[in-house]
Amino acid sequence: MTVLEVRELAVRFGDVLAVQGVEFEVARGEVLGIVGESGSGKSVSALAVLGLLPPRAVVTGSVRLHGRELLGAPEKELTALRGKAMAMVFQDPLAGLTPVYRVGDQVAEAIRAHQDVSRKNARARAIELLDLVGIPEPGRRARAFPHEFSGGMRQRVMIAMAIANHPDLIICDEPTTALDVTVQAQILDVLRTARHETGAAILFVTHDLGIVAGLADRVLVMRSGHVVETGPVDDLFYRPRTPYTRTLLAAVPRIDDPDPQTRPHPGHPDYPERPEYPECPERPDHPGHPDYPERPEYPGHPEYPGHPERPDHPEHPGRHARQQPLGQSARLSRSQPRHAVQPFETGQGGFAPGVAERSGELVLEVEGLVKRYGRGVAVVDGVSFEVRAGETLGLVGESGCGKTTLLMELLALAPPQGGRVVVLGRDTAELTGRERLALRRDVQVVFQDPMASLDPRMTVHDIVAEPLRTHGLPIGQVAELLRLVGLEAGHAARYPHDFSGGQRQRIAIARALALAPRLLVLDEPVSALDVSIRAEIIELLAELKARLGISYLFVAHDLAVVRRIADRVAVMYSGRIVEIGPVERIFAEPRHPYTRALLAAVPVPDPVRERARTRVPLSGDPPGDDPLRPARGPARGPVSGPAGGPVGCRFRSRCPVYAGLSGALGSRCVSEEPELGGADGAACHHPSGGTR
């Protein structure tokens, strides 16, 4: 039975046509995934269904809920439907909850708005809903305020409110974007539970194709306000019919693929997992093929006038490509004065002369680093690792594990509270102010949000030249730096708001390269970017490392991206590194149960494989992300000791291995904190699942 039917939907903001000709329908119990890059019209289409667009938006077409036309309906009628027949789960749960009301009261209010029940019964039902969506101790948590919940718990509250009145349609607008991968997996399980409990049709808006592969029944692909392609999830992933869909699929890094460069994507005729089929877009007689005699009339095709994939389009990548290959462009030679830019030829292994000679040299050494705030528990507690010349170390872990705090300690180049930090052979505890300033030229950083890290009042030229001016160096190399990162010299006169997110991140990288650093710290550099732009930035970083011999400390929560770029991986939990090793070993044979849980929670953009994967259960929220977390863990012992410090394994309250151990085997996890090292390379007493 069709629940929602959308026909010829168009949305205009003044002179801008944001959505045009969008059509789809969703049946009861079905999940329709809407995917596409930022600005494609996904969220605008979803908000138009609910009538939540601003007054200046002009919406035309038809939106029918059970055959009832919603466009043009009175606001009073739409208000009665919202929250009852139609429900919404927004991207930012904190913005969707009132900060001055208790969580339980807000869920109860959603119930009483559409049902004739007493306050007492509404509160009791609210607690039942919180329990249903996986909120621990729902009776106690119902009395808490939204700011006392973690991001994942707030999103569960939003889902509880959405299903409170058994709606026929639930619209989810990027509900997992800001969440850790483990919490994301929990939220997706909650949505599956909500679908089972209510039988509602679900409209799931996202840019994550891995989520769509495991959750959706059908998929709709949008670009520039138009529907490019739609169909069953298996057809779209294994038999995509448009170049844009194939580009999206090819751009997604896969955690189950060690070498994505060599694997044909599902839309390719040589894809090994499907036979040739008559409607393949690569066939010359298919309307989607570039040589097809009739020009397609839909905007999603590269032959459509004004399409960004046309070589004559201003946004075509070829128009902004480097003037010459990166390996034959300019590099910041360390054998010349720091301000000089010299042409170079690549040497063996892709390194420039002088770089290969430094291969293996220690760039960063961290030994037993400790950082605590006040007299509390250490946020970084005895962390040790090293980074060598030309190497990328990926640092992964959930929010609250201490990654960002660790980075800030390293970038400060100051004496640590505990432990030792050595950068290029210099102990930071022994540096003078002048020496610290000089050493900063060798350690640069690229932040997560490029727009927030670029001064909007400065031109690109001034932004890139700023570190050169700070260190008293000539600024004549800005044009070469821009070309080095794939931009044009003419872009120097423009401002950050004139560029896309990916271009702004290239500007940030150019600024970081201006001083010819030996170590580049990358703090979630691609998490705010669309999948295709993310792939471009990752490829750029890989090229720069190979050509310039830079070392990277790459911090991310996207393990698929880390697999693509890292040489070694360090997994961090609750202030400590619990596992470290070569990327191939970590991803193929993870030894710590936390590492296994992280990898299992990452969605794979392959419907068959995603549905067949075995999940590692990981309950609870990330460490440091829940202010109301009780001081005690499982019944077998406290996680915190009398002074607030950890007793035993700090992961055991969430560990699936510990949960299945007998009392004798589990006693060591309670009394003794595991140390990193040994043959297993993991800080775990039972790396083999308690079998030895």
C-alpha positions in Angstrom: 0.0 0.0 0.0 1.4 3.4 -1.1 1.8 5.8 1.9 3.5 8.7 0.2 3.3 9.8 -3.5 5.2 12.7 -4.8 4.7 14.0 -8.4 6.4 16.8 -10.3 7.7 18.4 -7.1 9.4 21.7 -7.7 10.8 24.2 -5.2 12.0 27.7 -6.0 13.7 30.3 -3.7 13.4 33.5 -5.6 15.2 33.1 -8.9 16.9 29.8 -7.8 15.2 26.6 -8.8 16.4 24.2 -6.0 14.2 21.2 -6.9 12.6 20.4 -10.2 10.5 17.4 -11.4 11.1 15.2 -8.4 8.9 12.1 -8.4 8.8 9.1 -6.0 6.6 7.0 -3.8 7.0 5.0 -0.6 5.0 2.0 0.4 4.1 0.9 4.0 7.1 -0.7 5.7 9.4 0.3 2.9 12.7 2.3 3.2 13.5 4.7 0.4 17.0 6.1 0.5 17.6 9.5 -1.1 21.3 10.1 -1.8 23.3 12.8 -3.5 25.9 15.4 -2.8 25.3 18.6 -0.8 23.1 21.0 -2.7 21.4 18.2 -4.7 18.0 19.0 -3.2 17.6 16.0 -0.8 16.7 17.8 2.3 14.7 20.5 0.5 12.5 17.7 -1.0 12.0 16.0 2.4 11.1 19.3 4.1 8.7 20.1 1.3 6.8 16.9 2.0 6.2 18.1 5.6 5.5 21.7 4.7 8.4 22.9 6.7 10.1 25.1 4.1 10.4 28.9 4.9 7.5 31.1 3.6 9.6 32.5 0.7 9.9 29.0 -0.8 7.5 28.4 -3.7 6.4 24.8 -3.9 4.5 23.3 -6.8 3.6 19.8 -7.8 1.8 17.2 -5.8 2.5 15.5 -2.4 -0.1 13.0 -1.3 -0.3 11.1 2.0 -2.6 8.1 1.6 -4.1 10.0 -1.4 -4.6 13.2 0.6 -3.1 16.2 -1.0 -0.7 18.1 1.3 0.5 20.9 -0.9 -1.8 23.9 -0.4 -3.4 22.4 2.7 -4.2 24.7 5.6 -1.5 25.0 8.3 -3.9 23.8 10.9 -4.4 20.6 9.0 -0.7 20.0 8.4 0.0 20.6 12.1 -2.5 17.9 13.0 -0.7 15.5 10.7 2.9 16.3 11.8 3.9 14.1 14.7 1.0 11.8 14.2 0.7 10.6 10.6 4.1 12.0 9.6 7.2 12.3 11.8 10.7 13.8 11.4 14.1 12.9 12.7 16.4 15.8 12.1 20.2 15.8 11.6 21.0 17.8 14.7 19.1 16.3 17.7 20.2 19.0 20.1 18.5 21.6 17.9 15.3 19.5 17.8 15.0 19.3 21.6 14.1 22.1 23.9 17.0 22.6 26.3 15.0 23.8 29.3 12.6 20.8 29.5 13.4 17.4 30.7 13.7 14.6 28.1 10.8 12.5 29.5 8.5 15.6 29.5 9.3 16.3 25.9 8.5 12.8 24.8 5.3 12.8 26.9 4.3 16.2 25.3 4.6 14.6 21.9 2.2 11.9 23.0 -0.4 14.2 24.6 -0.4 16.5 21.6 -2.1 13.8 19.6 -3.6 11.4 22.1 -6.2 11.9 24.9 -4.2 10.5 27.8 -3.3 11.7 31.3 0.0 13.2 32.2 0.8 10.1 34.3 0.1 7.7 31.5 2.0 9.9 29.0 5.1 9.9 31.3 4.8 6.1 31.7 4.6 5.7 27.9 7.5 8.0 27.4 9.7 5.8 29.7 8.6 2.7 27.7 9.6 4.5 24.4 13.0 5.5 25.8 13.6 1.9 26.8 12.5 0.7 23.4 15.1 2.9 21.6 17.9 1.7 23.9 18.2 4.4 26.5 19.8 2.8 29.6 17.9 3.3 32.9 15.0 5.0 31.1 13.2 6.0 34.3 16.2 7.9 35.6 17.3 9.3 32.2 13.7 10.6 31.6 14.4 13.2 34.3 17.6 14.5 32.6 18.0 17.5 30.3 19.1 17.2 26.6 22.6 18.7 27.3 23.2 15.8 29.8 22.8 13.3 27.0 25.4 12.3 24.4 24.8 12.9 20.7 23.7 9.3 20.1 21.3 9.3 23.1 19.8 12.5 21.9 19.2 11.0 18.5 17.5 8.0 20.2 15.2 10.4 22.0 14.3 12.0 18.7 13.4 8.6 17.3 11.3 7.9 20.4 9.4 11.1 19.8 9.0 10.2 16.1 7.4 6.8 16.8 5.3 7.9 19.8 2.1 8.1 17.9 2.7 5.2 15.4 3.1 7.4 12.3 2.6 6.1 8.8 5.6 8.0 7.5 9.0 8.7 9.2 11.4 11.1 7.4 15.0 10.9 8.6 17.3 13.7 7.4 20.9 12.7 7.8 20.2 11.3 11.3 23.7 9.7 11.7 26.0 12.3 10.1 27.5 13.7 13.3 27.7 10.4 15.1 30.6 7.9 15.7 30.5 4.8 13.7 29.5 2.6 16.6 26.8 4.9 17.7 25.6 5.2 14.1 25.2 1.4 14.0 23.1 1.6 17.2 20.9 4.3 15.7 20.4 2.3 12.6 19.3 -0.7 14.7 16.9 1.6 16.5 15.4 2.7 13.2 15.0 -0.9 12.2 13.2 -1.5 15.5 11.0 1.6 14.9 10.1 0.3 11.4 9.2 -3.1 12.9 7.1 -1.6 15.7 5.2 0.9 13.6 5.2 -0.5 10.1 5.9 3.0 8.9 7.3 3.9 5.5 10.7 5.5 6.0 12.2 8.3 3.8 16.0 8.2 4.6 18.0 11.1 3.4 21.8 10.6 3.5 25.1 10.9 1.6 26.4 7.6 3.1 26.0 4.9 0.4 27.1 2.2 2.9 24.1 3.0 5.1 21.8 2.9 2.1 23.2 -0.5 1.1 22.2 -2.1 4.4 19.0 -0.3 5.2 17.1 0.8 2.1 14.8 -1.2 -0.2 14.9 1.3 -3.0 17.2 4.3 -3.7 16.7 7.6 -5.4 19.8 9.5 -6.6 19.6 13.3 -6.9 21.9 15.9 -8.4 21.3 19.6 -8.9 17.7 19.4 -7.9 16.8 16.5 -10.3 16.3 12.8 -10.0 19.2 11.2 -11.8 18.3 7.6 -11.2 16.0 5.5 -9.1 15.4 1.7 -8.5 15.8 -1.2 -6.2 18.9 -1.1 -4.0 20.6 -4.1 -5.6 20.0 -2.7 -9.1 21.5 0.7 -8.2 24.6 -0.8 -6.6 25.3 -3.6 -9.1 23.7 -2.2 -12.3 23.9 1.6 -12.1 22.7 3.2 -15.3 24.1 6.8 -15.1 27.6 8.0 -15.0 26.9 10.1 -12.0 25.7 7.1 -9.9 28.8 5.2 -11.0 31.0 8.1 -10.0 29.4 8.2 -6.5 29.9 4.5 -6.1 33.5 4.6 -7.2 34.3 7.5 -4.9 33.2 5.6 -1.7 36.2 4.1 0.1 35.5 0.6 1.2 36.7 -1.0 4.4 36.6 -4.4 2.9 38.7 -3.5 -0.1 42.5 -3.1 0.5 43.2 -1.7 -3.0 40.2 0.3 -4.3 42.2 1.6 -7.2 42.3 -1.7 -8.9 38.7 -2.9 -8.3 36.2 -2.2 -11.1 33.1 -0.5 -9.7 29.7 -2.3 -10.1 28.7 -0.1 -13.1 31.8 -1.2 -15.1 31.4 -3.8 -17.9 34.4 -5.7 -16.4 32.9 -5.9 -12.9 33.5 -9.6 -11.9 30.4 -10.2 -9.9 27.7 -9.7 -12.6 27.3 -10.8 -16.2 27.0 -8.4 -19.1 23.5 -7.1 -19.5 21.7 -5.5 -22.5 21.0 -2.2 -20.7 24.6 -1.5 -19.6 25.3 2.2 -20.0 28.8 1.3 -21.3 27.2 -0.1 -24.5 27.3 2.3 -27.5 23.7 1.6 -28.2 22.5 2.7 -24.7 21.1 6.2 -24.3 23.5 6.9 -21.4 26.6 6.2 -23.6 28.5 9.4 -24.7 28.5 8.1 -28.3 24.7 7.6 -28.4 23.5 9.6 -31.4 20.6 11.3 -29.6 21.5 13.8 -26.8 19.7 12.7 -23.6 17.3 15.3 -22.2 17.8 14.7 -18.5 20.2 16.9 -16.6 21.9 14.0 -14.9 23.7 13.0 -18.1 27.1 14.5 -19.1 25.9 15.4 -22.5 23.2 17.6 -21.1 24.0 21.3 -21.7 25.4 22.9 -18.5 26.3 19.6 -16.9 29.4 19.9 -14.7 31.0 16.8 -16.3 31.1 18.6 -19.7 34.6 19.7 -20.6 33.3 23.2 -21.4 31.6 23.6 -18.1 33.3 26.1 -15.6 33.2 23.4 -12.8 34.6 20.6 -14.9 37.7 19.2 -13.0 39.8 19.5 -16.2 39.4 23.3 -16.1 41.0 23.4 -12.7 43.6 20.7 -13.2 47.3 21.3 -12.6 49.1 22.7 -15.5 51.6 19.8 -15.3 51.8 16.6 -13.4 52.4 17.0 -9.7 55.7 15.1 -9.9 57.0 17.6 -12.4 55.6 20.7 -10.7 57.2 22.6 -7.9 58.1 21.4 -4.4 59.4 23.1 -1.4 63.0 21.7 -1.4 64.6 21.3 2.0 68.0 21.3 0.4 67.4 24.9 -0.7 66.4 27.9 1.5 63.0 27.4 3.1 61.4 30.1 1.0 62.6 28.7 -2.3 60.5 26.8 -4.8 62.4 24.6 -7.1 61.3 22.2 -9.9 62.2 18.6 -9.3 62.2 15.2 -10.8 60.8 12.3 -8.9 63.2 9.7 -7.7 62.7 5.9 -7.2 59.6 5.0 -5.2 58.0 8.4 -6.0 60.1 10.4 -3.6 62.0 13.5 -4.6 65.8 13.5 -4.3 66.8 14.0 -0.7 63.5 12.6 0.6 64.2 9.0 0.1 67.5 9.4 2.0 65.4 10.4 5.1 63.0 7.4 4.8 62.8 5.7 8.1 64.0 8.7 10.1 61.9 9.4 13.2 59.9 12.6 12.8 57.8 12.3 15.9 58.3 10.2 19.1 55.7 10.2 21.9 56.4 8.3 25.1 54.0 7.9 27.9 52.2 11.2 27.2 49.7 12.3 29.9 47.2 15.1 29.9 44.7 15.7 32.7 42.4 18.6 33.5 42.4 19.7 37.1 42.6 16.7 39.4 40.3 14.6 37.2 41.1 11.4 35.3 43.7 11.8 32.6 42.1 12.4 29.2 45.4 11.2 27.6 46.9 8.5 29.8 50.3 7.1 28.9 50.1 7.2 25.1 53.2 6.1 23.1 53.8 6.0 19.4 56.1 7.2 16.7 55.9 8.5 13.1 58.7 8.1 10.6 59.6 10.1 7.5 57.2 9.6 4.6 54.8 7.6 6.8 51.1 8.1 7.6 49.9 7.1 11.0 46.1 6.9 11.3 44.7 7.6 14.7 41.1 6.4 15.1 38.6 6.1 17.9 35.2 7.4 19.1 34.4 10.9 20.3 35.7 11.4 23.8 38.6 8.9 23.4 41.2 11.7 23.6 42.3 12.1 20.0 41.8 15.9 19.8 43.4 16.5 23.2 46.4 14.4 22.1 46.7 16.6 18.9 46.5 19.8 20.9 49.3 18.6 23.2 51.5 17.7 20.3 50.9 21.0 18.4 51.6 23.1 21.5 55.3 21.9 21.4 55.3 22.6 25.1 56.5 20.5 28.1 53.9 17.8 28.7 52.3 17.1 32.1 53.7 13.6 31.9 55.8 11.7 29.4 57.9 12.9 26.6 57.4 14.4 23.1 60.3 14.5 20.6 59.9 16.3 17.3 62.7 15.9 14.7 65.0 14.9 17.5 64.1 17.9 19.7 62.6 17.3 23.1 59.7 19.8 23.5 60.4 20.1 27.2 63.8 21.6 26.5 62.8 24.1 23.8 63.2 27.9 24.3 60.6 30.2 22.9 62.7 31.0 19.8 63.4 27.3 19.2 59.7 26.5 19.6 58.8 29.1 16.9 61.4 27.7 14.5 60.1 24.1 15.1 56.6 25.1 14.3 57.7 25.5 10.7 58.2 21.8 10.6 54.8 20.9 12.1 51.7 22.2 10.5 48.0 21.3 10.8 44.9 21.0 8.6 41.6 21.3 10.5 38.3 19.6 10.1 36.2 22.6 8.9 38.0 24.5 6.2 35.6 27.4 6.3 36.1 27.9 10.0 39.9 27.8 9.7 40.1 30.3 6.8 39.6 34.1 7.6 36.6 35.2 5.4 38.0 38.7 5.2 41.3 37.7 3.6 42.0 36.8 0.0 43.3 33.3 -0.8 46.7 34.9 -1.5 46.9 36.5 1.9 45.7 33.3 3.6 48.4 31.1 2.0 51.1 33.8 2.4 50.3 34.4 6.1 52.6 31.7 7.5 55.4 33.0 5.2 55.0 36.5 6.5 54.9 35.3 10.1 58.3 33.7 9.7 59.8 36.5 7.7 60.0 34.7 4.4 59.3 35.9 0.8 55.7 35.3 -0.4 56.4 34.9 -4.1 55.5 31.2 -4.1 51.7 31.5 -3.5 50.8 30.7 -7.1 53.0 27.6 -7.1 51.5 26.4 -3.9 48.0 26.8 -5.3 48.9 24.9 -8.4 50.5 22.2 -6.2 47.1 21.5 -4.6 45.2 21.5 -7.9 44.0 25.1 -7.9 44.7 27.9 -10.4 47.0 30.9 -9.7 44.1 33.2 -10.6 42.2 31.9 -7.5 44.6 33.9 -5.3 42.6 37.1 -5.7 39.3 35.5 -4.5 37.8 35.0 -1.0 37.0 31.7 0.8 33.2 32.1 0.3 33.8 31.9 -3.5 34.9 28.3 -3.3 33.3 24.9 -2.6 34.1 22.9 0.5 36.7 20.8 -1.3 38.4 23.8 -2.8 38.5 25.5 0.6 40.2 22.4 2.1 42.8 22.6 -0.8 43.5 26.2 0.2 44.0 25.0 3.8 46.4 22.4 2.6 48.3 24.9 0.5 48.7 27.1 3.6 49.9 24.2 5.6 52.5 23.4 2.9 53.8 26.9 2.6 56.6 26.4 5.2 57.7 23.0 3.8 56.7 21.0 6.9 58.1 17.6 7.7 55.0 16.6 9.7 51.4 17.5 8.7 48.7 16.9 11.4 45.3 16.3 9.7 42.4 16.5 12.1 39.4 14.9 10.4 40.2 16.7 7.1 37.5 15.1 5.0 34.7 14.4 7.4 32.7 17.6 6.4 33.0 16.9 2.6 30.8 15.0 0.2 31.9 11.6 -0.9 33.3 12.6 -4.3 35.1 15.6 -2.9 36.4 13.5 -0.1 37.9 11.1 -2.6 39.6 14.0 -4.4 41.2 15.3 -1.2 42.4 11.9 -0.1 44.0 11.3 -3.6 45.6 14.8 -3.3 47.1 14.0 0.1 48.4 10.6 -1.1 50.1 12.3 -4.1 51.6 15.1 -1.9 53.0 12.5 0.5 54.6 10.5 -2.3 56.1 13.5 -4.1 57.2 15.6 -1.1 58.0 13.0 1.4 55.8 14.5 4.1 54.8 12.5 7.2 51.1 12.6 8.2 49.4 12.1 11.5 45.9 11.5 10.2 43.0 11.6 12.8 39.7 10.3 11.6 36.6 8.3 12.7 36.1 7.0 9.1 38.0 3.8 9.1 37.5 3.3 5.4 39.3 6.6 4.7 42.1 5.6 7.1 42.6 2.3 5.2 42.9 4.2 2.0 45.7 6.6 3.2 47.4 5.2 6.2 50.5 3.0 6.5 49.9 2.2 10.2 46.9 2.6 12.5 46.7 3.4 16.2 43.3 2.7 17.8 42.5 4.9 20.8 40.0 4.2 23.6 39.4 6.2 26.8 42.8 8.0 26.7 44.9 5.0 25.7 46.1 3.3 22.6 44.6 -0.2 22.7 46.0 -1.5 19.4 48.6 -0.3 16.9 50.1 -1.9 13.8 50.4 -2.0 10.0 47.1 -1.1 8.3 46.9 -4.4 6.4 47.2 -6.4 9.7 44.8 -4.2 11.7 42.1 -4.4 9.1 42.6 -8.1 8.2 43.3 -9.4 11.7 42.2 -7.0 14.4 43.1 -8.4 17.9 41.5 -6.0 20.3 37.7 -6.5 20.7 37.2 -2.7 20.4 39.0 -2.6 17.1 36.8 -5.5 15.8 33.7 -3.6 16.9 34.8 -0.5 15.2 35.5 -2.3 11.9 32.2 -4.3 12.1 30.2 -1.1 12.6 31.4 0.6 9.4 28.8 0.1 6.6 29.9 -1.4 3.3 28.5 0.0 0.1 27.5 -3.4 -1.1 23.9 -4.6 -0.3 24.7 -8.4 -0.4 27.8 -8.1 1.7 26.3 -5.6 4.1 23.3 -7.8 4.7 25.5 -10.9 5.2 28.0 -9.3 7.6 28.2 -10.4 11.2 28.0 -7.5 13.7 30.0 -7.3 16.9 27.6 -6.1 19.6 28.9 -2.9 21.3 26.5 -1.4 23.8 26.7 1.9 25.6 28.1 5.2 24.5 31.7 6.3 23.8 33.9 7.1 26.8 33.7 10.7 28.0 30.6 11.3 26.0 28.0 10.7 28.7 28.0 13.0 31.8 25.4 10.8 33.5 27.3 7.6 33.1 27.3 5.8 36.5 30.6 5.4 38.3 30.3 1.6 38.3 30.5 -0.8 35.4 29.2 -4.4 35.3 28.4 -6.3 38.5 31.9 -7.9 38.6 33.7 -4.8 39.6 34.1 -1.0 39.4 35.6 0.6 36.4 36.8 3.5 38.5 38.9 3.2 41.6 38.7 5.3 44.8 40.8 8.2 43.3 38.9 8.2 40.1 41.5 6.3 38.2 40.7 3.2 36.2 40.8 -0.3 37.8 41.3 -3.1 35.4 40.4 -2.9 31.7 38.6 0.3 30.9 36.8 -1.2 28.0 35.2 -4.1 29.8 31.8 -2.4 30.5 31.2 -2.5 26.7 33.3 -5.5 25.8 31.5 -8.4 24.1 34.4 -10.7 25.0 34.3 -9.8 28.7 30.5 -10.3 28.8 31.0 -14.0 27.8 33.9 -14.8 30.1 33.6 -17.0 33.2 34.4 -15.5 36.6 37.9 -16.9 36.7 38.8 -15.6 33.2 37.2 -12.3 33.8 38.8 -11.6 37.1 42.0 -10.4 35.4 40.0 -7.9 33.4 38.7 -6.5 36.7 41.9 -6.3 38.7 44.6 -5.6 36.1 44.7 -3.0 33.3 46.1 -4.6 30.1 49.3 -3.1 28.6 50.0 -2.5 24.9 52.6 -4.8 23.5 53.5 -8.5 23.3 53.0 -10.9 20.4 49.3 -9.8 19.9 50.0 -6.1 19.6 46.9 -5.2 21.5 46.1 -4.0 25.1 43.8 -6.9 25.9 44.0 -9.9 28.2 42.0 -12.0 25.9 42.8 -11.0 22.3 41.6 -14.3 21.0 38.2 -14.0 22.5 39.0 -15.6 25.8 40.1 -18.9 24.3 43.6 -18.8 25.8 
